[in-house]
Amino acid sequence: MRQVTIYSRTGCHLCESAHQALITLQSEADFAITEILIDSEPDLIELYGEQVPVIHIDGKPHDYFRVDPVRFLAAINAN
């Protein structure tokens, strides 16, 4: 099963929208979602700052800010 990680911040409306989009897309592809809040992680804050949400697929950066369903499904269904 593919692993999708969403790096986000507390109270981030874009993060909430991206997370909801990923949940919706689970009906079309088999993947697990892990959310990591970067609020108290200095290394992650330095890495991602205000660029959240950041979406990784199997540990590799995929996208940030918004989830494009067509692009995401193409990536998640790729080998």
Backbone as XML, in Angstrom:
<?xml version="1.0"?>
<chain id="A" units="angstrom">
  <residue number="1" name="MET">
    <atom name="N" x="0.844" y="-1.182" z="0.000"/>
    <atom name="CA" x="0.000" y="0.000" z="0.000"/>
    <atom name="C" x="0.888" y="1.243" z="0.000"/>
  </residue>
  <residue number="2" name="ARG">
    <atom name="N" x="0.512" y="2.210" z="-0.813"/>
    <atom name="CA" x="1.264" y="3.463" z="-0.890"/>
    <atom name="C" x="1.024" y="4.271" z="0.386"/>
  </residue>
  <residue number="3" name="GLN">
    <atom name="N" x="2.026" y="5.042" z="0.777"/>
    <atom name="CA" x="1.951" y="5.873" z="1.967"/>
    <atom name="C" x="1.987" y="7.342" z="1.571"/>
  </residue>
  <residue number="4" name="VAL">
    <atom name="N" x="0.976" y="8.091" z="1.969"/>
    <atom name="CA" x="0.911" y="9.518" z="1.710"/>
    <atom name="C" x="1.062" y="10.248" z="3.045"/>
  </residue>
  <residue number="5" name="THR">
    <atom name="N" x="1.999" y="11.176" z="3.081"/>
    <atom name="CA" x="2.224" y="11.981" z="4.279"/>
    <atom name="C" x="1.888" y="13.421" z="3.962"/>
  </residue>
  <residue number="6" name="ILE">
    <atom name="N" x="1.130" y="14.029" z="4.849"/>
    <atom name="CA" x="0.804" y="15.436" z="4.700"/>
    <atom name="C" x="1.408" y="16.193" z="5.891"/>
  </residue>
  <residue number="7" name="TYR">
    <atom name="N" x="2.333" y="17.084" z="5.574"/>
    <atom name="CA" x="2.946" y="17.934" z="6.590"/>
    <atom name="C" x="2.092" y="19.184" z="6.693"/>
  </residue>
  <residue number="8" name="SER">
    <atom name="N" x="1.622" y="19.490" z="7.907"/>
    <atom name="CA" x="0.688" y="20.602" z="8.066"/>
    <atom name="C" x="0.931" y="21.347" z="9.368"/>
  </residue>
  <residue number="9" name="ARG">
    <atom name="N" x="0.139" y="22.390" z="9.552"/>
    <atom name="CA" x="0.186" y="23.210" z="10.765"/>
    <atom name="C" x="-1.212" y="23.257" z="11.369"/>
  </residue>
  <residue number="10" name="THR">
    <atom name="N" x="-1.265" y="23.438" z="12.658"/>
    <atom name="CA" x="-2.532" y="23.589" z="13.358"/>
    <atom name="C" x="-3.238" y="24.852" z="12.868"/>
  </residue>
  <residue number="11" name="GLY">
    <atom name="N" x="-4.528" y="24.726" z="12.565"/>
    <atom name="CA" x="-5.325" y="25.876" z="12.165"/>
    <atom name="C" x="-5.127" y="26.319" z="10.728"/>
  </residue>
  <residue number="12" name="CYS">
    <atom name="N" x="-4.435" y="25.547" z="9.926"/>
    <atom name="CA" x="-4.160" y="25.892" z="8.528"/>
    <atom name="C" x="-5.332" y="25.426" z="7.659"/>
  </residue>
  <residue number="13" name="HIS">
    <atom name="N" x="-6.068" y="26.378" z="7.079"/>
    <atom name="CA" x="-7.236" y="26.000" z="6.279"/>
    <atom name="C" x="-6.845" y="25.259" z="4.998"/>
  </residue>
  <residue number="14" name="LEU">
    <atom name="N" x="-5.711" y="25.612" z="4.395"/>
    <atom name="CA" x="-5.253" y="24.870" z="3.215"/>
    <atom name="C" x="-4.905" y="23.426" z="3.580"/>
  </residue>
  <residue number="15" name="CYS">
    <atom name="N" x="-4.333" y="23.238" z="4.763"/>
    <atom name="CA" x="-3.988" y="21.894" z="5.230"/>
    <atom name="C" x="-5.242" y="21.058" z="5.433"/>
  </residue>
  <residue number="16" name="GLU">
    <atom name="N" x="-6.254" y="21.662" z="6.037"/>
    <atom name="CA" x="-7.514" y="20.953" z="6.267"/>
    <atom name="C" x="-8.161" y="20.570" z="4.942"/>
  </residue>
  <residue number="17" name="SER">
    <atom name="N" x="-8.147" y="21.476" z="3.966"/>
    <atom name="CA" x="-8.719" y="21.185" z="2.648"/>
    <atom name="C" x="-7.955" y="20.071" z="1.945"/>
  </residue>
  <residue number="18" name="ALA">
    <atom name="N" x="-6.628" y="20.121" z="2.015"/>
    <atom name="CA" x="-5.804" y="19.087" z="1.379"/>
    <atom name="C" x="-6.055" y="17.733" z="2.027"/>
  </residue>
  <residue number="19" name="HIS">
    <atom name="N" x="-6.135" y="17.708" z="3.351"/>
    <atom name="CA" x="-6.377" y="16.454" z="4.060"/>
    <atom name="C" x="-7.732" y="15.873" z="3.665"/>
  </residue>
  <residue number="20" name="GLN">
    <atom name="N" x="-8.753" y="16.723" z="3.580"/>
    <atom name="CA" x="-10.077" y="16.259" z="3.189"/>
    <atom name="C" x="-10.068" y="15.743" z="1.750"/>
  </residue>
  <residue number="21" name="ALA">
    <atom name="N" x="-9.347" y="16.425" z="0.864"/>
    <atom name="CA" x="-9.234" y="15.971" z="-0.527"/>
    <atom name="C" x="-8.591" y="14.589" z="-0.593"/>
  </residue>
  <residue number="22" name="LEU">
    <atom name="N" x="-7.557" y="14.373" z="0.206"/>
    <atom name="CA" x="-6.902" y="13.059" z="0.225"/>
    <atom name="C" x="-7.842" y="11.977" z="0.730"/>
  </residue>
  <residue number="23" name="ILE">
    <atom name="N" x="-8.608" y="12.285" z="1.768"/>
    <atom name="CA" x="-9.574" y="11.311" z="2.285"/>
    <atom name="C" x="-10.583" y="10.941" z="1.199"/>
  </residue>
  <residue number="24" name="THR">
    <atom name="N" x="-11.058" y="11.935" z="0.472"/>
    <atom name="CA" x="-12.007" y="11.693" z="-0.617"/>
    <atom name="C" x="-11.387" y="10.809" z="-1.699"/>
  </residue>
  <residue number="25" name="LEU">
    <atom name="N" x="-10.117" y="11.055" z="-2.016"/>
    <atom name="CA" x="-9.437" y="10.301" z="-3.077"/>
    <atom name="C" x="-9.147" y="8.855" z="-2.684"/>
  </residue>
  <residue number="26" name="GLN">
    <atom name="N" x="-9.215" y="8.540" z="-1.394"/>
    <atom name="CA" x="-8.996" y="7.156" z="-0.975"/>
    <atom name="C" x="-10.051" y="6.211" z="-1.549"/>
  </residue>
  <residue number="27" name="SER">
    <atom name="N" x="-11.199" y="6.748" z="-1.974"/>
    <atom name="CA" x="-12.212" y="5.891" z="-2.591"/>
    <atom name="C" x="-11.810" y="5.481" z="-4.008"/>
  </residue>
  <residue number="28" name="GLU">
    <atom name="N" x="-10.792" y="6.158" z="-4.564"/>
    <atom name="CA" x="-10.360" y="5.888" z="-5.936"/>
    <atom name="C" x="-8.988" y="5.215" z="-6.024"/>
  </residue>
  <residue number="29" name="ALA">
    <atom name="N" x="-8.265" y="5.179" z="-4.918"/>
    <atom name="CA" x="-6.926" y="4.570" z="-4.916"/>
    <atom name="C" x="-6.623" y="4.040" z="-3.520"/>
  </residue>
  <residue number="30" name="ASP">
    <atom name="N" x="-5.762" y="3.048" z="-3.467"/>
    <atom name="CA" x="-5.410" y="2.409" z="-2.201"/>
    <atom name="C" x="-4.154" y="3.050" z="-1.629"/>
  </residue>
  <residue number="31" name="PHE">
    <atom name="N" x="-4.323" y="3.889" z="-0.602"/>
    <atom name="CA" x="-3.183" y="4.508" z="0.060"/>
    <atom name="C" x="-3.560" y="4.867" z="1.491"/>
  </residue>
  <residue number="32" name="ALA">
    <atom name="N" x="-2.553" y="4.938" z="2.329"/>
    <atom name="CA" x="-2.733" y="5.337" z="3.721"/>
    <atom name="C" x="-2.272" y="6.782" z="3.874"/>
  </residue>
  <residue number="33" name="ILE">
    <atom name="N" x="-2.902" y="7.498" z="4.800"/>
    <atom name="CA" x="-2.564" y="8.899" z="5.045"/>
    <atom name="C" x="-2.009" y="9.037" z="6.455"/>
  </residue>
  <residue number="34" name="THR">
    <atom name="N" x="-0.879" y="9.733" z="6.555"/>
    <atom name="CA" x="-0.318" y="10.114" z="7.839"/>
    <atom name="C" x="-0.181" y="11.627" z="7.835"/>
  </residue>
  <residue number="35" name="GLU">
    <atom name="N" x="-0.682" y="12.261" z="8.889"/>
    <atom name="CA" x="-0.544" y="13.708" z="9.007"/>
    <atom name="C" x="0.507" y="14.016" z="10.062"/>
  </residue>
  <residue number="36" name="ILE">
    <atom name="N" x="1.438" y="14.891" z="9.724"/>
    <atom name="CA" x="2.474" y="15.316" z="10.657"/>
    <atom name="C" x="2.359" y="16.821" z="10.843"/>
  </residue>
  <residue number="37" name="LEU">
    <atom name="N" x="2.074" y="17.232" z="12.081"/>
    <atom name="CA" x="2.016" y="18.655" z="12.394"/>
    <atom name="C" x="3.434" y="19.146" z="12.647"/>
  </residue>
  <residue number="38" name="ILE">
    <atom name="N" x="3.824" y="20.194" z="11.946"/>
    <atom name="CA" x="5.198" y="20.688" z="12.045"/>
    <atom name="C" x="5.356" y="21.766" z="13.118"/>
  </residue>
  <residue number="39" name="ASP">
    <atom name="N" x="4.257" y="22.161" z="13.767"/>
    <atom name="CA" x="4.253" y="23.279" z="14.704"/>
    <atom name="C" x="5.366" y="23.239" z="15.766"/>
  </residue>
  <residue number="40" name="SER">
    <atom name="N" x="5.648" y="22.074" z="16.290"/>
    <atom name="CA" x="6.631" y="21.979" z="17.369"/>
    <atom name="C" x="7.901" y="21.245" z="16.936"/>
  </residue>
  <residue number="41" name="GLU">
    <atom name="N" x="8.138" y="21.208" z="15.631"/>
    <atom name="CA" x="9.315" y="20.525" z="15.086"/>
    <atom name="C" x="10.210" y="21.544" z="14.370"/>
  </residue>
  <residue number="42" name="PRO">
    <atom name="N" x="11.206" y="22.110" z="15.062"/>
    <atom name="CA" x="12.042" y="23.153" z="14.465"/>
    <atom name="C" x="12.640" y="22.777" z="13.111"/>
  </residue>
  <residue number="43" name="ASP">
    <atom name="N" x="13.080" y="21.540" z="12.954"/>
    <atom name="CA" x="13.667" y="21.120" z="11.678"/>
    <atom name="C" x="12.636" y="21.168" z="10.545"/>
  </residue>
  <residue number="44" name="LEU">
    <atom name="N" x="11.414" y="20.717" z="10.846"/>
    <atom name="CA" x="10.368" y="20.731" z="9.826"/>
    <atom name="C" x="9.879" y="22.151" z="9.547"/>
  </residue>
  <residue number="45" name="ILE">
    <atom name="N" x="9.834" y="22.987" z="10.577"/>
    <atom name="CA" x="9.461" y="24.388" z="10.369"/>
    <atom name="C" x="10.478" y="25.056" z="9.455"/>
  </residue>
  <residue number="46" name="GLU">
    <atom name="N" x="11.749" y="24.781" z="9.688"/>
    <atom name="CA" x="12.803" y="25.355" z="8.837"/>
    <atom name="C" x="12.689" y="24.831" z="7.402"/>
  </residue>
  <residue number="47" name="LEU">
    <atom name="N" x="12.361" y="23.560" z="7.268"/>
    <atom name="CA" x="12.273" y="22.938" z="5.953"/>
    <atom name="C" x="11.050" y="23.413" z="5.166"/>
  </residue>
  <residue number="48" name="TYR">
    <atom name="N" x="9.877" y="23.466" z="5.832"/>
    <atom name="CA" x="8.633" y="23.754" z="5.128"/>
    <atom name="C" x="8.047" y="25.133" z="5.408"/>
  </residue>
  <residue number="49" name="GLY">
    <atom name="N" x="8.343" y="25.709" z="6.561"/>
    <atom name="CA" x="7.874" y="27.042" z="6.904"/>
    <atom name="C" x="6.400" y="27.248" z="6.631"/>
  </residue>
  <residue number="50" name="GLU">
    <atom name="N" x="6.098" y="28.230" z="5.812"/>
    <atom name="CA" x="4.713" y="28.562" z="5.464"/>
    <atom name="C" x="4.266" y="27.867" z="4.184"/>
  </residue>
  <residue number="51" name="GLN">
    <atom name="N" x="5.029" y="26.922" z="3.700"/>
    <atom name="CA" x="4.740" y="26.246" z="2.435"/>
    <atom name="C" x="3.735" y="25.098" z="2.611"/>
  </residue>
  <residue number="52" name="VAL">
    <atom name="N" x="3.214" y="24.923" z="3.800"/>
    <atom name="CA" x="2.301" y="23.817" z="4.073"/>
    <atom name="C" x="0.932" y="24.052" z="3.469"/>
  </residue>
  <residue number="53" name="PRO">
    <atom name="N" x="0.206" y="22.999" z="3.178"/>
    <atom name="CA" x="0.566" y="21.607" z="3.361"/>
    <atom name="C" x="1.542" y="21.118" z="2.298"/>
  </residue>
  <residue number="54" name="VAL">
    <atom name="N" x="2.387" y="20.195" z="2.711"/>
    <atom name="CA" x="3.313" y="19.542" z="1.790"/>
    <atom name="C" x="2.918" y="18.068" z="1.754"/>
  </residue>
  <residue number="55" name="ILE">
    <atom name="N" x="2.740" y="17.554" z="0.547"/>
    <atom name="CA" x="2.307" y="16.174" z="0.360"/>
    <atom name="C" x="3.482" y="15.344" z="-0.150"/>
  </residue>
  <residue number="56" name="HIS">
    <atom name="N" x="3.739" y="14.230" z="0.527"/>
    <atom name="CA" x="4.748" y="13.270" z="0.084"/>
    <atom name="C" x="4.042" y="11.958" z="-0.259"/>
  </residue>
  <residue number="57" name="ILE">
    <atom name="N" x="4.528" y="11.296" z="-1.281"/>
    <atom name="CA" x="4.072" y="9.955" z="-1.610"/>
    <atom name="C" x="5.264" y="9.025" z="-1.446"/>
  </residue>
  <residue number="58" name="ASP">
    <atom name="N" x="5.122" y="8.064" z="-0.561"/>
    <atom name="CA" x="6.197" y="7.115" z="-0.245"/>
    <atom name="C" x="7.507" y="7.835" z="0.069"/>
  </residue>
  <residue number="59" name="GLY">
    <atom name="N" x="7.405" y="8.914" z="0.843"/>
    <atom name="CA" x="8.587" y="9.629" z="1.307"/>
    <atom name="C" x="9.177" y="10.619" z="0.323"/>
  </residue>
  <residue number="60" name="LYS">
    <atom name="N" x="8.587" y="10.744" z="-0.848"/>
    <atom name="CA" x="9.113" y="11.662" z="-1.859"/>
    <atom name="C" x="8.146" y="12.836" z="-2.044"/>
  </residue>
  <residue number="61" name="PRO">
    <atom name="N" x="8.666" y="14.060" z="-2.120"/>
    <atom name="CA" x="7.784" y="15.221" z="-2.303"/>
    <atom name="C" x="6.936" y="15.096" z="-3.551"/>
  </residue>
  <residue number="62" name="HIS">
    <atom name="N" x="5.671" y="15.413" z="-3.388"/>
    <atom name="CA" x="4.750" y="15.378" z="-4.529"/>
    <atom name="C" x="4.217" y="16.772" z="-4.844"/>
  </residue>
  <residue number="63" name="ASP">
    <atom name="N" x="3.694" y="17.466" z="-3.831"/>
    <atom name="CA" x="3.041" y="18.741" z="-4.082"/>
    <atom name="C" x="2.939" y="19.529" z="-2.785"/>
  </residue>
  <residue number="64" name="TYR">
    <atom name="N" x="2.531" y="20.780" z="-2.916"/>
    <atom name="CA" x="2.272" y="21.594" z="-1.739"/>
    <atom name="C" x="1.124" y="22.551" z="-2.019"/>
  </residue>
  <residue number="65" name="PHE">
    <atom name="N" x="0.583" y="23.112" z="-0.968"/>
    <atom name="CA" x="-0.565" y="24.034" z="-0.959"/>
    <atom name="C" x="-1.897" y="23.360" z="-1.278"/>
  </residue>
  <residue number="66" name="ARG">
    <atom name="N" x="-2.046" y="22.728" z="-2.428"/>
    <atom name="CA" x="-3.331" y="22.138" z="-2.816"/>
    <atom name="C" x="-3.114" y="20.745" z="-3.427"/>
  </residue>
  <residue number="67" name="VAL">
    <atom name="N" x="-4.175" y="19.954" z="-3.372"/>
    <atom name="CA" x="-4.137" y="18.635" z="-3.992"/>
    <atom name="C" x="-4.886" y="18.725" z="-5.319"/>
  </residue>
  <residue number="68" name="ASP">
    <atom name="N" x="-4.180" y="18.471" z="-6.417"/>
    <atom name="CA" x="-4.804" y="18.383" z="-7.732"/>
    <atom name="C" x="-5.199" y="16.914" z="-7.909"/>
  </residue>
  <residue number="69" name="PRO">
    <atom name="N" x="-6.487" y="16.603" z="-7.892"/>
    <atom name="CA" x="-6.915" y="15.199" z="-7.913"/>
    <atom name="C" x="-6.378" y="14.396" z="-9.102"/>
  </residue>
  <residue number="70" name="VAL">
    <atom name="N" x="-6.391" y="14.968" z="-10.290"/>
    <atom name="CA" x="-5.919" y="14.246" z="-11.479"/>
    <atom name="C" x="-4.425" y="13.944" z="-11.354"/>
  </residue>
  <residue number="71" name="ARG">
    <atom name="N" x="-3.658" y="14.954" z="-10.996"/>
    <atom name="CA" x="-2.204" y="14.791" z="-10.849"/>
    <atom name="C" x="-1.873" y="13.813" z="-9.720"/>
  </residue>
  <residue number="72" name="PHE">
    <atom name="N" x="-2.600" y="13.934" z="-8.601"/>
    <atom name="CA" x="-2.354" y="13.052" z="-7.466"/>
    <atom name="C" x="-2.641" y="11.604" z="-7.830"/>
  </residue>
  <residue number="73" name="LEU">
    <atom name="N" x="-3.799" y="11.341" z="-8.441"/>
    <atom name="CA" x="-4.138" y="9.969" z="-8.794"/>
    <atom name="C" x="-3.172" y="9.368" z="-9.804"/>
  </residue>
  <residue number="74" name="ALA">
    <atom name="N" x="-2.699" y="10.188" z="-10.737"/>
    <atom name="CA" x="-1.697" y="9.702" z="-11.689"/>
    <atom name="C" x="-0.432" y="9.288" z="-10.955"/>
  </residue>
  <residue number="75" name="ALA">
    <atom name="N" x="-0.022" y="10.083" z="-9.977"/>
    <atom name="CA" x="1.194" y="9.786" z="-9.218"/>
    <atom name="C" x="1.008" y="8.569" z="-8.313"/>
  </residue>
  <residue number="76" name="ILE">
    <atom name="N" x="-0.119" y="8.496" z="-7.647"/>
    <atom name="CA" x="-0.341" y="7.399" z="-6.690"/>
    <atom name="C" x="-0.512" y="6.066" z="-7.414"/>
  </residue>
  <residue number="77" name="ASN">
    <atom name="N" x="-1.015" y="6.098" z="-8.646"/>
    <atom name="CA" x="-1.209" y="4.867" z="-9.417"/>
    <atom name="C" x="-0.016" y="4.492" z="-10.283"/>
  </residue>
  <residue number="78" name="ALA">
    <atom name="N" x="1.004" y="5.349" z="-10.319"/>
    <atom name="CA" x="2.217" y="5.043" z="-11.076"/>
    <atom name="C" x="3.016" y="3.977" z="-10.338"/>
  </residue>
  <residue number="79" name="ASN">
    <atom name="N" x="3.862" y="3.301" z="-11.081"/>
    <atom name="CA" x="4.705" y="2.258" z="-10.458"/>
    <atom name="C" x="5.571" y="2.881" z="-9.466"/>
  </residue>
</chain>
